[in-house]
């Protein structure tokens, strides 16, 4: 008896072979894919699907929130699955989810054909100092403990500053609490990401040795020095700030808030270049909504990163910094392929001619 079922993703039961210039090095190399894994050695019976062109480690969104149907609302699993499908289809093979309304089930973190997910659990914030309905709220003295509990999948996230009632934007936790949290989270082998958009909280976070600064608006140069010293990285999410420009600079907003945002936005590209010049990895992250990764790559390029570095921010650099699969022998197979060099036209990144995500062909126009 036969039944009609939905077509499964293109299986890679037959081994695949690609030859091309592999970025970032750009040397012509062969890659095989067998049983969902990369092989750097020939695999018998493989089918050559790319005899030339350019091969990149699949894209990475280093700061995103998936499964969000409404701001402040619960995790929506049907939206989450749609988001993951959309990312896989556009060549995004991994995403770092920097805070969810609730913790994600562990079985969803690395599924065949789906983006690999890094997750920071529920973001930790101070009372009345984050989006209503979201976040785990703690007083200063419980910050370290809460972050350690949320870091069970390898990352936790602090909302280190927020809007003040008087129209400003300032720190939510003491320098001491941030220092204690970094020490506690590192002590259990996990990493800590910090949302910051004020110079005071940004400086505290960088001085404490956090692993990543998220947004980083108003981050002073001295904080970049500290970030470099401690080996941290920066995710500026510049495109989302560009998108917020019209609402944040509207005359209905308090004057202080408009000034804070306008000055931060103006200085944001300079911060990216300051980070690059200090050797700090700059990664592409989109925040919300889902699907703007190539816009962020284009923003990073406009901010002053070379096309090579801007693409790397959403691919090989991100994978190295986040310790994700990156086309080594035995790695989970996550790659995208183009007939031409995408660094010559970043728009090409929007539609890879071939995407293999989690070992399965997710998109192909070959
Ligand atoms: Zn975010």
Boltz pocket constraint, residues with backbone or C-beta under 6 A from the ligand:
constraints:
  - pocket:
      binder: B
      contacts: [[A, 63], [A, 64], [A, 65], [A, 98], [A, 287], [A, 288]]
      max_distance: 6.0
